[in-house]
Amino acid sequence: MRAVYHMSGFLHAGVPVYEIRNDAGLSDMLIRNVELGDALARVVGDKAVALLRGHGNVVVGSTIPLAVYRAMYTETNARLQMDALSLGGPVAYLDPEEGRKHDSLITTQVRRPWELWKKKVMGK
């Protein structure tokens, strides 16, 4: 996965893939113990997002609003990237520098959508 959307500029650092079969063999694909959690954390490393083969993704953030922001825009980016790839031409991904510049603004970027998402959940 690569950033195609400015709101998902945090993906510029890369999105590793966690393969649970490397740590648990054939399993139910759930992180059920500390050992698997540690293995997943090692794969995530300093990234904001990791894909879990056959399962979905995991998103981290220093605050709940930041983690939710990253989760929402990771999903949006995935759809946009899939749509762009389906068109068959070259995809114009964000340059890593564009992603870094967006990342530097993320603390101010999170507040507005967070408030909108809270209102939506609260039915207001």
Secondary structure as UniProt FT lines:
FT   HELIX           6..13
FT   STRAND          17..18
FT   HELIX           21..24
FT   HELIX           34..44
FT   TURN            45..46
FT   STRAND          49..52
FT   TURN            53..55
FT   STRAND          56..59
FT   HELIX           64..86
FT   HELIX           96..103
FT   TURN            104..105
FT   HELIX           106..122
//
